[in-house]
Amino acid sequence: SLCGLPLDQQAATGLIKDSLARKEADQILDKMLDDPQFRQTFLDKARELIQS
């Protein structure tokens, strides 16, 4: 195991970090989607990705 942590503790730490990062990303995305200009750009990009 890396850093002398047991594997399960390492995995748990990774999961916690992932969920925190995801929560932070959600908050940032919420703020951005409140911005009409960004929101339109975001929706256009999403549509492009879906169609490609």
N, CA, C and O atoms as a GROMACS GRO file, in nm:
protein
  208
    1SER      N    1   0.084  -0.120   0.000
    1SER     CA    2   0.000   0.000   0.000
    1SER      C    3   0.087   0.125   0.000
    1SER      O    4   0.198   0.124   0.053
    2LEU      N    5   0.039   0.229  -0.058
    2LEU     CA    6   0.113   0.355  -0.064
    2LEU      C    7   0.111   0.426   0.070
    2LEU      O    8   0.014   0.414   0.145
    3CYS      N    9   0.216   0.498   0.102
    3CYS     CA   10   0.224   0.581   0.223
    3CYS      C   11   0.198   0.501   0.350
    3CYS      O   12   0.164   0.561   0.452
    4GLY      N   13   0.213   0.370   0.348
    4GLY     CA   14   0.192   0.290   0.467
    4GLY      C   15   0.049   0.284   0.516
    4GLY      O   16   0.024   0.232   0.625
    5LEU      N   17  -0.045   0.336   0.438
    5LEU     CA   18  -0.187   0.325   0.477
    5LEU      C   19  -0.241   0.191   0.433
    5LEU      O   20  -0.205   0.143   0.325
    6PRO      N   21  -0.325   0.129   0.513
    6PRO     CA   22  -0.393   0.009   0.465
    6PRO      C   23  -0.477   0.045   0.342
    6PRO      O   24  -0.526   0.157   0.330
    7LEU      N   25  -0.491  -0.051   0.252
    7LEU     CA   26  -0.558  -0.023   0.126
    7LEU      C   27  -0.699   0.031   0.145
    7LEU      O   28  -0.738   0.125   0.075
    8ASP      N   29  -0.776  -0.028   0.239
    8ASP     CA   30  -0.914   0.017   0.256
    8ASP      C   31  -0.920   0.161   0.307
    8ASP      O   32  -1.009   0.238   0.270
    9GLN      N   33  -0.826   0.197   0.393
    9GLN     CA   34  -0.823   0.334   0.443
    9GLN      C   35  -0.786   0.430   0.330
    9GLN      O   36  -0.839   0.541   0.321
   10GLN      N   37  -0.695   0.384   0.245
   10GLN     CA   38  -0.655   0.464   0.129
   10GLN      C   39  -0.774   0.486   0.037
   10GLN      O   40  -0.798   0.597  -0.011
   11ALA      N   41  -0.849   0.379   0.012
   11ALA     CA   42  -0.965   0.387  -0.075
   11ALA      C   43  -1.068   0.482  -0.016
   11ALA      O   44  -1.128   0.563  -0.087
   12ALA      N   45  -1.089   0.472   0.116
   12ALA     CA   46  -1.186   0.559   0.183
   12ALA      C   47  -1.144   0.705   0.170
   12ALA      O   48  -1.227   0.792   0.142
   13THR      N   49  -1.014   0.731   0.190
   13THR     CA   50  -0.963   0.867   0.177
   13THR      C   51  -0.986   0.919   0.036
   13THR      O   52  -1.026   1.034   0.016
   14GLY      N   53  -0.960   0.833  -0.064
   14GLY     CA   54  -0.982   0.871  -0.203
   14GLY      C   55  -1.127   0.903  -0.231
   14GLY      O   56  -1.158   1.000  -0.300
   15LEU      N   57  -1.216   0.821  -0.176
   15LEU     CA   58  -1.360   0.843  -0.196
   15LEU      C   59  -1.403   0.975  -0.135
   15LEU      O   60  -1.481   1.050  -0.194
   16ILE      N   61  -1.352   1.004  -0.014
   16ILE     CA   62  -1.388   1.130   0.052
   16ILE      C   63  -1.339   1.247  -0.031
   16ILE      O   64  -1.412   1.344  -0.052
   17LYS      N   65  -1.214   1.238  -0.079
   17LYS     CA   66  -1.160   1.346  -0.162
   17LYS      C   67  -1.243   1.362  -0.290
   17LYS      O   68  -1.272   1.474  -0.331
   18ASP      N   69  -1.280   1.250  -0.352
   18ASP     CA   70  -1.360   1.255  -0.474
   18ASP      C   71  -1.494   1.323  -0.448
   18ASP      O   72  -1.536   1.409  -0.526
   19SER      N   73  -1.560   1.285  -0.339
   19SER     CA   74  -1.693   1.341  -0.313
   19SER      C   75  -1.683   1.489  -0.280
   19SER      O   76  -1.771   1.567  -0.318
   20LEU      N   77  -1.577   1.530  -0.211
   20LEU     CA   78  -1.556   1.672  -0.182
   20LEU      C   79  -1.532   1.748  -0.311
   20LEU      O   80  -1.586   1.857  -0.331
   21ALA      N   81  -1.450   1.692  -0.399
   21ALA     CA   82  -1.421   1.756  -0.527
   21ALA      C   83  -1.549   1.768  -0.609
   21ALA      O   84  -1.573   1.870  -0.674
   22ARG      N   85  -1.630   1.663  -0.604
   22ARG     CA   86  -1.755   1.664  -0.681
   22ARG      C   87  -1.850   1.770  -0.625
   22ARG      O   88  -1.915   1.842  -0.701
   23LYS      N   89  -1.857   1.778  -0.492
   23LYS     CA   90  -1.944   1.876  -0.428
   23LYS      C   91  -1.901   2.017  -0.467
   23LYS      O   92  -1.984   2.102  -0.498
   24GLU      N   93  -1.770   2.040  -0.464
   24GLU     CA   94  -1.715   2.170  -0.500
   24GLU      C   95  -1.746   2.201  -0.646
   24GLU      O   96  -1.785   2.313  -0.680
   25ALA      N   97  -1.730   2.102  -0.733
   25ALA     CA   98  -1.759   2.120  -0.874
   25ALA      C   99  -1.907   2.153  -0.895
   25ALA      O  100  -1.942   2.237  -0.978
   26ASP      N  101  -1.995   2.085  -0.818
   26ASP     CA  102  -2.138   2.113  -0.828
   26ASP      C  103  -2.168   2.258  -0.789
   26ASP      O  104  -2.248   2.325  -0.855
   27GLN      N  105  -2.104   2.305  -0.682
   27GLN     CA  106  -2.126   2.443  -0.638
   27GLN      C  107  -2.080   2.542  -0.743
   27GLN      O  108  -2.148   2.641  -0.771
   28ILE      N  109  -1.963   2.515  -0.801
   28ILE     CA  110  -1.911   2.603  -0.906
   28ILE      C  111  -2.006   2.603  -1.025
   28ILE      O  112  -2.036   2.708  -1.082
   29LEU      N  113  -2.052   2.483  -1.062
   29LEU     CA  114  -2.142   2.471  -1.176
   29LEU      C  115  -2.272   2.546  -1.149
   29LEU      O  116  -2.324   2.614  -1.238
   30ASP      N  117  -2.325   2.533  -1.026
   30ASP     CA  118  -2.447   2.605  -0.990
   30ASP      C  119  -2.429   2.755  -1.009
   30ASP      O  120  -2.515   2.822  -1.066
   31LYS      N  121  -2.316   2.808  -0.961
   31LYS     CA  122  -2.289   2.951  -0.974
   31LYS      C  123  -2.280   2.991  -1.120
   31LYS      O  124  -2.335   3.093  -1.162
   32MET      N  125  -2.211   2.907  -1.199
   32MET     CA  126  -2.195   2.938  -1.340
   32MET      C  127  -2.329   2.934  -1.413
   32MET      O  128  -2.355   3.017  -1.500
   33LEU      N  129  -2.414   2.837  -1.378
   33LEU     CA  130  -2.542   2.824  -1.447
   33LEU      C  131  -2.635   2.939  -1.412
   33LEU      O  132  -2.732   2.965  -1.484
   34ASP      N  133  -2.606   3.009  -1.302
   34ASP     CA  134  -2.684   3.128  -1.268
   34ASP      C  135  -2.652   3.242  -1.364
   34ASP      O  136  -2.730   3.337  -1.377
   35ASP      N  137  -2.537   3.233  -1.430
   35ASP     CA  138  -2.495   3.334  -1.526
   35ASP      C  139  -2.554   3.298  -1.662
   35ASP      O  140  -2.515   3.197  -1.722
   36PRO      N  141  -2.649   3.379  -1.713
   36PRO     CA  142  -2.720   3.345  -1.837
   36PRO      C  143  -2.627   3.322  -1.956
   36PRO      O  144  -2.648   3.231  -2.035
   37GLN      N  145  -2.523   3.404  -1.967
   37GLN     CA  146  -2.429   3.392  -2.078
   37GLN      C  147  -2.356   3.259  -2.071
   37GLN      O  148  -2.346   3.188  -2.171
   38PHE      N  149  -2.306   3.226  -1.954
   38PHE     CA  150  -2.237   3.098  -1.938
   38PHE      C  151  -2.331   2.983  -1.963
   38PHE      O  152  -2.296   2.885  -2.029
   39ARG      N  153  -2.451   2.996  -1.911
   39ARG     CA  154  -2.549   2.889  -1.922
   39ARG      C  155  -2.577   2.855  -2.068
   39ARG      O  156  -2.585   2.738  -2.104
   40GLN      N  157  -2.591   2.958  -2.150
   40GLN     CA  158  -2.617   2.935  -2.292
   40GLN      C  159  -2.499   2.863  -2.356
   40GLN      O  160  -2.518   2.768  -2.432
   41THR      N  161  -2.378   2.909  -2.327
   41THR     CA  162  -2.257   2.846  -2.379
   41THR      C  163  -2.250   2.701  -2.336
   41THR      O  164  -2.220   2.612  -2.416
   42PHE      N  165  -2.278   2.678  -2.207
   42PHE     CA  166  -2.274   2.544  -2.151
   42PHE      C  167  -2.374   2.453  -2.220
   42PHE      O  168  -2.342   2.340  -2.257
   43LEU      N  169  -2.496   2.501  -2.238
   43LEU     CA  170  -2.601   2.421  -2.302
   43LEU      C  171  -2.565   2.392  -2.447
   43LEU      O  172  -2.588   2.281  -2.496
   44ASP      N  173  -2.508   2.490  -2.516
   44ASP     CA  174  -2.465   2.468  -2.654
   44ASP      C  175  -2.358   2.359  -2.661
   44ASP      O  176  -2.365   2.270  -2.746
   45LYS      N  177  -2.260   2.366  -2.571
   45LYS     CA  178  -2.153   2.266  -2.568
   45LYS      C  179  -2.210   2.128  -2.537
   45LYS      O  180  -2.173   2.030  -2.601
   46ALA      N  181  -2.300   2.122  -2.441
   46ALA     CA  182  -2.361   1.994  -2.404
   46ALA      C  183  -2.434   1.935  -2.524
   46ALA      O  184  -2.424   1.815  -2.550
   47ARG      N  185  -2.505   2.019  -2.596
   47ARG     CA  186  -2.580   1.974  -2.713
   47ARG      C  187  -2.483   1.919  -2.818
   47ARG      O  188  -2.508   1.815  -2.878
   48GLU      N  189  -2.372   1.990  -2.840
   48GLU     CA  190  -2.270   1.944  -2.936
   48GLU      C  191  -2.219   1.805  -2.897
   48GLU      O  192  -2.207   1.717  -2.982
   49LEU      N  193  -2.188   1.788  -2.768
   49LEU     CA  194  -2.135   1.660  -2.720
   49LEU      C  195  -2.236   1.548  -2.739
   49LEU      O  196  -2.200   1.437  -2.779
   50ILE      N  197  -2.362   1.577  -2.711
   50ILE     CA  198  -2.466   1.475  -2.724
   50ILE      C  199  -2.483   1.434  -2.871
   50ILE      O  200  -2.502   1.317  -2.902
   51GLN      N  201  -2.475   1.533  -2.960
   51GLN     CA  202  -2.500   1.505  -3.102
   51GLN      C  203  -2.381   1.438  -3.170
   51GLN      O  204  -2.399   1.367  -3.268
   52SER      N  205  -2.259   1.460  -3.117
   52SER     CA  206  -2.141   1.403  -3.183
   52SER      C  207  -2.128   1.253  -3.159
   52SER      O  208  -2.034   1.190  -3.208
   0.00000   0.00000   0.00000
